[in-house]
């Protein structure tokens, strides 16, 4: 009997399922949910219980995360070079082990010094496991599909807060924050370690890369990579943009739930509405993968940055209500979701895949530095001047990032026109 020819769609599906990028995206998608949810987002629901039990101020509790992110910032360029030399598989696997150890140490603290030391240790693992490392690892696996792979990966990561804020809240209510952190440690070791090692084990072949470039029209739409003085200027401008956005996203990564509670919402409602941020992030990322799939990454960046100050304008002008809180979280979540893609896609488009890990490491240094300082700074401003002043600062940082993005866009368009 003569075999029926395979349907075109089935061939494409087989190609997709067997491509190394697919395994990497699926593996890193799960590990990003866990890594973000058990470290940076953890204080969103565990911060108050830790402060209450230990008798510490909110500034001290959130200062732990500040210390961790400062360590991440200090080692960022080194980790980028390490990923370029040793590979993302090795770096992220080591990061999973260190993250589990750090969470165990954090669960055992009894004084401020050991608390801050545990967060400093976690800072090493966060730089090895969070988005900047994952983006570099993905581009190593699939240089030809880098932007698409980053966008698909962030679809998963967008659910980190939606998954782990309710889980952390429930576990803390049932067992307390110490046991919650121990459970988080086990999940990192048992789930993330094997996924990092196995999911990043293969890289695309030259033939697969050529097929991807031929099939993806957007792969040729970004133009040549920048060199010389133009490269340096672009890196400076982009560093300013992401650093200003880090002030906002760093602060709200841990203060979103308390900020919503300050509008008059009860704790359970604030947690529920805050968890919708992840859904909004994913919605924005789906837009990037569909309607905006052929846009230049800079144009996606312009939209993403614009939503940031807009969200705070809604919060400050809309009055204290659940509706205002919902609209704020949706707009903020869309911005957060798209900015995450922008942080990986714009450097890839402007500077190319060669040395991509080191480029991300350099660009992440100011981002992580300000993301480290902003949770503590936000807490200090709230304690001294109230939430209104803190919201105004967030709005100002958003406007600065928006202006920087517009300057970069217009400069780059003029540069391309003269080439």
N, C-alpha and C positions, 0 to 999 in steps of 0.2 A: 504494500500500500504506500502510495506516495505521501510524504510528510507535508503537512500544511506549512506554508511559510509563516515565520513568526511575525506577529503584529509589530509595527514600528514602536508602539508604546511599550511593549514587553521588553524589547531590546534596550530601550532607554532606561527602563526600570532596573534591568539586570546590571547595566553599566553603573547606575547610581548606587545600587546595593553593594557592588563589589569594589567601588572606588575607596581608596584609603581615607578620603575626606569624610565619608559617611560614618565610618567607625569612629574617627576622631571627633566629629561633631556630636555624635550620640554620647560618647564617653565623657567628653568635656562638658556637655550640656548638663549631665547629672552631677558631675563634680563641682561645677560652678554654683548650682543651686545649693549644694551642701556647704561648700567653702564660704560663700557669702553669708548664707543663713546662720552658720554656726560661729562666725567671727564678727564681722563688721556690723551685721544686722542684729546680732544677739542682744546687745545692750538696749535695743529698742523696746524689748519687753522684760529683760532681766536687770536693767539698770536700776530701776526703782527698788525691786526686791533686795538687790545687793546693798544699796545705800541704806535701806531700812534695817536690815539685819546687822550690818557692820557699824551702823551709826556714822556713816561717812556722808559728806556733802555730794550733791550731784556733780559738782565740778571735779571732785576727786575721781568719782566713778567713771565719768566720761573722759577724764584725763588719762585713764589707762589706754583707751583707744587712741588718744592723741600720741602717747608714747609709742604705741605699736606702729602707727602710720609714719611717725618720724623715723623710726628704724627702717621701715619699708622705703621711705624716700632716700635715706642715706645710702642704702645698698642697691638702689634701683638700677643705676648704670652698670654696676658690677654684675647683677643678675642678668641683665640684658645680654652682656657679653658672654656670660656663662651659658645661656641658652643657645647663642650662636655657635659656641664651641662644642658643648657637650650634648646639646639637643634638648628639646622640651620634655621628652619622655623621662630622662634622668632627673632634670630639675624639678618637674612637677611631682614625680614620685617621691623624691626626697622631701618636698614640701608637705605632702600628705602625712608622712611620718612625723615631721616636726610640728604640724598643726595638731595632731592627736596628743603629742607630748605637752604642747603648750596649753591645751584645754584641760588636761589633767592637772597641770600645775595651777591653772587659774581656779580650778574647783577646790584646791587645798589651801588657798591663801587665808591668812588670819590678821594681816596688818597691811598698811598702805605700801610698804616697801616691797614685799613679796608680790602684792597685787600689780604694781607697776612693772616689776621685773618679769612677771608672767606675760604681761602684754608686750613688753619689749621682745621677748622670745617669739610670741605670736606674730610680731611684725615681720620677722624673717620668713615665716611660713606663708603669710599673706602675700608677700611679694612673689613668692615662688608658685602660688596657687591661683591667684585671682586673675582678672581679665588681661592685664598686660602680659603676663606669662602665657596665658592661654592663647591670646591672639598670635604671639610670636610662634608658639608651638604649631598652631594651625597653618600658618604661612609656610612653615618648614614642611609640613605634610603635603600641602597643596598650594604652591606658589601661584599657579594659574587661576585658582578659584578663590584667592584670598578674601576679596571683599564679600563674595556670596557666603563663604564659610563663616566669616565673622558675623554676618547678619543672622545666619541660621543659629549659630551658637548663642547669640544674645536672646533669641526666642526662649531658650531654656532658662538662662540666667535671670530673665525678667521675673520668673516665678519665685525667686529666692525669698523675698519678703512675704509674698502671699502664702508660701508654704511654711516658712519657719517662724514667722511671728505668731500665727495661731498655734503651731506645735510648741514653740517655746512657752507661750502663755499657758497652754494646757499642762505641759510637763512641770512647769514651775508651780502651778496650783496643786498638782498632785504630789510632787516629790521634792520641791524646793530647787533653788537655782544651782546648788552644788551638784546634785545628781543629774540635773539637766545637762550641765556642762560635761559630765562624765559620759552620758549617752551620746552627746555630740562628738566626743573624742572617738568613741567606738565606731560611729558611722564614718568618720573620716578615714580611719584605719582599715575598716572592713570593706567599705564601698569604694572610696576614692583611690586608694593606693593601687588596687588591681586594675581599675579603669584607666588610670593614668599610664600604667605600664603597658597594658595590652592595647588600649585605644590609640596610642601614639607610636605603635611599633612599626607601621608601614608608611611609606611615602609614595606619592604618585610617580609613575614612570614618565619618561620623555614622551612616549606615545599618548598617554592619557593627558598630558599637559597640552599637546598640540590639538587634540580633539576638543578640549575645554576652550582653548583660545578661539578655535574656529566656530564653536557653537555659541559662545557668549559675545554678543555684539558690544556689550558694555566694557569688555576687557580692553578694547582699543579706543574707548571714548575719553580716557582720562588724560591723554597727551603724554609727552616725554617727561622723564623724571628731572627734577631740578638739580642743578650743579652750581658749585662756586658760591658767589655772593648771593644769588637768588635763593639757593638752598638755605644759607644761614639766616637770611631775612625771613623766609617762610617758617623756619623752625622757631625763631624768636616770636613772630606773630602768633603762631599756633600755640606756643607755650603760654603766652598771655591769655589766650582765649580759654584754654582748658584749666589754667590756674584760677581764673576768675570763677569759672563754673564749679571748680572744686570747693570753693567757699560755700556754695549753696548745697551741692550734692553731699559733701562731707558732713555738714551740719544736720541736714534732714535725714541722712541715713540712720541716725540714732535719735533724733529729736522729733520726727514726724508725729509719732503717737502722742507725746506730751504736748506738741503744738496744737493738735486737734482737740485734746482734752482741755486746753486753755480756752477754746472757743465755747466751752460749756457742755461738750459731749461727755457722756459717761465712759469709763475705761473700755468696756466691751465694745461699744459702738465706735469709739476712736480706733481700736485695734481693727475692727472690721473694715471701716472706711480706708484706713491706712493700708490694709492688705490689698485693696483694689489698685494700689499703685503698680503692683506687678502686672495685673491684667492690662492696665493702660500702657505700660511699657511694651508688652507683647503686641498690643494693638498698633502702636507706632512702628514697631519693627516689622510687622506684617505689611504695613503700608510701604516700608522701604523695600521689601522683597517683591512687591507686586507693582503698585502704581509708580513707585519711584525707582524701579530696578535699573532703568537706563539713565537716571540722573547722575551727574557728577557728584562724588561724595561731598564736595564743598557746598553744593546746593542743598543736599540733605542736611548738612550742618547748619546752614542758615535757618532752615525751618525749625530744627531742633532747639537751637539757641533762642530763637524768638519766643518759643513757648515758655521759657523759663521765667523771664520777668513778667510775662502775661499772667502766669499762674499766681504770682504774688500780688499783682494788681487786683485780681479777682478776690483773693483772700482778704486784702486790706480794704477793699471798697464794697464787698458784698454783704458785710455784716455777719454776726455770729449766728450761724444756722447750719443744719446738717446738709442742706442743699449747697451752700457756699463751700463747705468742707469737701463735699463730693466733687464739685467742679474743680476746685483747687487740686485735689489729688489726681484727677484725670489729666488735667493739663500738665501738671508737674510730672506725672508718670510718663506721659508721651515724650516730654522733653528729655527726661532721664534715660529712657530707652533708646532714643535716637542719638543722644550725645555719646552714649557708650559705643555705638557703631562708629560714629564720627571719629572718636579717639583712635580707633584702629584703622578705619578705611581711608581717612584723609592722609595720614602719613604714608600709607602704602601707595596711594595714587601720586602723591607729590615726590616721594623719595625712593620708591621701588622696593622690591623684596630683598635686595642685597643688604646685609647688615641690619635687617629690619628689627631684630631683637634689641640691638644696641640703640637704634633710633628711638624705639618705644621706651627704652630705659631712660634715655636722656629726657625725653618729653614728659615722662611720668614723674620725674624728680620734683619739679615745682607743683605738679598736680597733687602728689601724695603729701608734700609738705603742707600745703594749705588745707587739704582734706584732713590732715592730722590736727591742725590747729583749730579748725572751724568748729568741731563739736564742743571743745572746751570754751572757745570764745563765745559761742552761742549761749552756753550755759551761764557764763559770767555776765553777759549782757542781760539775759533774762532775769538773773538774780538781782541785778542792780537797777535796771531800767524797765524791765517788763518785756512781754512778747511783742508789743507794738514796735519798739526800737529794734528788736532782733529781726522782725519782718522787713523793716525799712532797709536794714543792712543787706539782707538777702536780695531785695529788689535792686539795690544799687549795684551789687556784684553781678546780677543778671544782666543789667543794662550795659555794664562794662564789657562783659563777654559778648553781648550782641553787637556792640559797636566794633569790637575787634574782629568779629567774624565778617562783618560787612566790609571792613577795610581789607582783610585778606582776600575776600572774594573779588572785589573790584581791582585790586592790585594784580591778582593772578590772571584775571580776564585780559587786562591790558598787556601783561607779559606774554600771554599766549598769542595775542593779536599781532605782536611784533616779531614773533618767531617764524 
